[in-house]
Amino acid sequence: MLSSLFHLNNAYDVYEFLIRIPIVLFSLTVHEVAHGFAAYKLGDPTAKSLGRLSLNPLKHLDPAGAICMLLFRFGWAKPVPINTRYFKKPRSGMALTALAGPVSNLLMSLIAFIITRYIYVFGGAALLSDSVTPLQLLCIFFDTFFLMNLCLAVFNLIPVPPLDGSRILLVFLPDKLYFGIMRYEQYIYIGLIVCLFLGILDVPLNFIVDLFLRLFYWLSGLLPLL
């Protein structure tokens, strides 16, 4: 990623990990609020009535998902409750609500990516210093912010529960098959954590992340000086 374009000493890893904590809290919170806000706009007041449109991260965090985000850059939050009976078109309403979370992370990731590139363009020698400078820390923050939000978006589009992609499946699968799969959500959830721990998902997920990264480079290249 962009962090590989300039040299930092071993302190980079320490700062990068510490910076992940507020980024995880903020990114997961915005992700879930986006779900709830989309549902609310489509007519479902459930999330709002339960206080899930709050920016308080404690209302949204799934401990296992947050830890996975910190350790592996892939994770999830506590799903926002959705009642599709409020939607005029339940299937499309569910899909749009599910997409709102990953889309919010993609937008935040793109903005942070552009900021990082501008810091790199104008930072010059300050980014090559052997000691950690404030500008380096700023670059580390936005570099980490963009990467973690991109990973969060990509990971949550996997079509297995409890991830957002599983909700999108409702649009494409018959109800009987869909809810048959959801009966095993708890077991799939455990299997997901095991796959993350063993690195089984690393190759396909990193491949998709790299595709988005190429898209980000292309989009940012349309801007002045990039």
C-alpha positions as CSV (number, residue, x, y, z in Angstrom):
1,M,0.0,0.0,0.0
2,L,1.0,3.6,0.1
3,S,3.0,3.0,3.3
4,S,5.4,0.9,1.2
5,L,6.3,4.0,-0.8
6,F,8.4,5.6,1.9
7,H,10.6,4.2,4.7
8,L,9.7,4.3,8.3
9,N,11.6,2.6,11.1
10,N,10.1,-0.2,13.3
11,A,8.0,2.4,15.2
12,Y,5.7,2.4,12.2
13,D,4.2,-1.0,13.2
14,V,3.6,0.2,16.8
15,Y,1.9,3.5,15.7
16,E,-0.1,1.7,13.0
17,F,-1.5,-0.8,15.5
18,L,-2.4,1.9,18.1
19,I,-4.0,4.0,15.4
20,R,-6.2,1.0,14.4
21,I,-8.2,1.2,17.6
22,P,-10.0,4.6,17.0
23,I,-10.2,3.7,13.3
24,V,-12.0,0.4,14.1
25,L,-14.4,2.1,16.5
26,F,-15.2,4.9,14.1
27,S,-15.5,2.8,11.0
28,L,-17.7,0.1,12.4
29,T,-19.9,2.7,14.0
30,V,-20.4,4.6,10.7
31,H,-20.9,1.3,8.9
32,E,-23.8,0.3,11.2
33,V,-25.3,3.8,11.3
34,A,-25.4,3.8,7.5
35,H,-27.4,0.5,7.7
36,G,-29.9,2.0,10.1
37,F,-30.2,5.3,8.3
38,A,-30.8,3.6,5.0
39,A,-33.5,1.4,6.6
40,Y,-35.1,4.5,8.2
41,K,-35.2,6.3,4.9
42,L,-36.9,3.3,3.4
43,G,-39.6,3.4,6.0
44,D,-38.2,1.1,8.8
45,P,-38.0,2.9,12.2
46,T,-36.6,-0.2,14.0
47,A,-33.0,0.9,14.2
48,K,-33.9,4.4,15.2
49,S,-36.3,3.3,18.0
50,L,-33.6,1.0,19.4
51,G,-31.0,3.8,19.4
52,R,-28.9,2.3,16.7
53,L,-28.6,5.6,14.8
54,S,-26.2,6.7,17.5
55,L,-22.5,7.4,16.9
56,N,-21.8,5.8,20.2
57,P,-19.6,2.8,19.2
58,L,-20.6,0.7,22.2
59,K,-24.1,0.4,20.6
60,H,-22.7,-1.3,17.6
61,L,-19.6,-3.3,18.5
62,D,-19.4,-7.1,18.2
63,P,-16.4,-8.0,20.3
64,A,-15.2,-10.8,18.1
65,G,-15.7,-8.7,14.9
66,A,-13.8,-5.8,16.4
67,I,-10.9,-8.0,17.5
68,C,-10.7,-9.5,14.0
69,M,-10.6,-6.0,12.6
70,L,-7.7,-5.1,14.8
71,L,-5.7,-8.3,14.1
72,F,-6.6,-9.2,10.5
73,R,-8.1,-5.9,9.1
74,F,-11.3,-7.9,8.3
75,G,-14.2,-7.8,10.7
76,W,-17.8,-6.9,11.4
77,A,-20.1,-5.1,13.9
78,K,-23.3,-6.1,15.6
79,P,-26.0,-6.2,12.9
80,V,-28.6,-3.5,12.9
81,P,-32.1,-5.0,13.3
82,I,-34.1,-4.6,10.1
83,N,-37.9,-5.3,9.7
84,T,-38.5,-5.8,6.0
85,R,-42.3,-5.5,6.6
86,Y,-41.9,-1.7,6.7
87,F,-40.4,-1.7,3.2
88,K,-42.6,-1.2,0.1
89,K,-40.4,-3.7,-1.7
90,P,-38.9,-6.0,1.0
91,R,-36.3,-7.7,-1.1
92,S,-34.8,-4.6,-2.7
93,G,-35.2,-2.7,0.5
94,M,-33.1,-5.3,2.3
95,A,-30.4,-5.2,-0.4
96,L,-30.1,-1.4,-0.3
97,T,-30.0,-1.4,3.5
98,A,-27.3,-4.1,3.4
99,L,-25.2,-2.2,0.8
100,A,-25.3,1.0,2.7
101,G,-22.7,-0.1,5.2
102,P,-20.0,-1.3,2.8
103,V,-20.7,1.7,0.6
104,S,-20.1,4.1,3.5
105,N,-16.7,2.4,4.1
106,L,-15.8,2.5,0.5
107,L,-16.5,6.3,0.4
108,M,-14.5,6.9,3.5
109,S,-11.7,4.7,2.2
110,L,-11.5,6.6,-1.1
111,I,-11.4,10.0,0.7
112,A,-8.6,8.8,3.0
113,F,-6.7,7.3,0.1
114,I,-6.8,10.6,-1.8
115,I,-5.7,12.5,1.3
116,T,-2.8,10.1,1.8
117,R,-1.7,10.6,-1.8
118,Y,-1.7,14.4,-1.4
119,I,0.3,14.1,1.8
120,Y,2.8,11.9,-0.1
121,V,3.0,14.4,-3.0
122,F,3.5,17.4,-0.9
123,G,5.3,15.8,2.1
124,G,8.6,15.4,0.4
125,A,11.6,14.9,2.7
126,A,9.5,15.0,5.8
127,L,8.2,11.5,5.0
128,L,11.7,10.1,4.5
129,S,13.0,11.1,7.9
130,D,14.5,8.4,10.1
131,S,12.6,9.8,13.1
132,V,8.8,9.7,13.2
133,T,7.5,13.1,12.4
134,P,3.9,14.5,12.8
135,L,3.5,14.4,9.0
136,Q,4.5,10.7,9.0
137,L,2.0,10.0,11.8
138,L,-0.7,11.8,9.8
139,C,0.2,9.7,6.7
140,I,0.1,6.5,8.8
141,F,-3.3,7.4,10.1
142,F,-4.9,8.1,6.7
143,D,-3.1,5.2,5.1
144,T,-4.4,2.8,7.8
145,F,-7.8,4.4,7.7
146,F,-8.2,3.9,4.0
147,L,-6.9,0.3,4.1
148,M,-9.1,-0.8,7.0
149,N,-12.2,0.7,5.6
150,L,-11.6,-0.9,2.2
151,C,-11.0,-4.3,3.9
152,L,-14.1,-3.8,6.0
153,A,-16.3,-3.1,2.9
154,V,-14.9,-6.0,0.9
155,F,-15.2,-8.5,3.8
156,N,-18.7,-7.6,4.7
157,L,-19.9,-8.2,1.1
158,I,-19.1,-12.0,1.5
159,P,-22.5,-13.7,1.2
160,V,-22.4,-15.5,4.5
161,P,-24.0,-14.6,7.9
162,P,-23.6,-12.4,9.9
163,L,-22.1,-10.3,7.1
164,D,-24.0,-7.9,4.9
165,G,-23.6,-10.0,1.8
166,S,-25.9,-12.6,3.4
167,R,-28.7,-10.0,3.4
168,I,-28.2,-9.3,-0.2
169,L,-28.7,-13.0,-0.9
170,L,-32.3,-12.5,-0.1
171,V,-32.8,-10.8,-3.4
172,F,-31.4,-13.7,-5.4
173,L,-32.5,-16.8,-3.4
174,P,-35.9,-18.3,-2.8
175,D,-37.1,-17.7,0.7
176,K,-37.1,-21.3,1.7
177,L,-33.4,-21.7,0.7
178,Y,-32.3,-18.4,2.2
179,F,-33.9,-19.0,5.6
180,G,-32.7,-22.6,5.5
181,I,-29.1,-21.2,5.3
182,M,-29.8,-18.7,8.1
183,R,-30.7,-21.6,10.4
184,Y,-27.0,-22.4,10.5
185,E,-25.9,-18.8,11.1
186,Q,-24.3,-19.5,14.4
187,Y,-22.2,-22.3,13.0
188,I,-21.2,-20.3,9.9
189,Y,-20.2,-17.5,12.3
190,I,-17.8,-19.8,14.1
191,G,-16.4,-21.1,10.8
192,L,-15.8,-17.6,9.6
193,I,-13.7,-16.7,12.6
194,V,-11.7,-20.0,12.2
195,C,-11.1,-19.2,8.5
196,L,-9.9,-15.7,9.4
197,F,-7.5,-17.1,12.1
198,L,-6.1,-19.7,9.7
199,G,-5.7,-17.2,6.8
200,I,-7.9,-19.2,4.5
201,L,-9.7,-16.1,3.2
202,D,-6.5,-14.0,2.7
203,V,-5.9,-14.7,-1.0
204,P,-9.4,-14.1,-2.3
205,L,-10.0,-11.1,-0.1
206,N,-6.6,-9.5,-0.8
207,F,-7.3,-10.0,-4.6
208,I,-10.5,-8.0,-4.4
209,V,-8.9,-5.4,-2.2
210,D,-6.2,-5.0,-4.8
211,L,-8.8,-4.5,-7.5
212,F,-10.4,-1.7,-5.5
213,L,-7.0,-0.2,-4.9
214,R,-6.3,-0.1,-8.6
215,L,-9.7,1.7,-9.0
216,F,-8.8,4.2,-6.3
217,Y,-5.5,4.9,-8.1
218,W,-7.4,5.5,-11.3
219,L,-10.0,7.8,-9.7
220,S,-7.5,9.8,-7.7
221,G,-5.4,10.2,-10.9
222,L,-8.3,12.3,-12.3
223,L,-7.5,14.9,-9.6
224,P,-5.0,17.8,-9.9
225,L,-1.4,16.8,-9.1
226,L,-2.1,13.1,-8.7
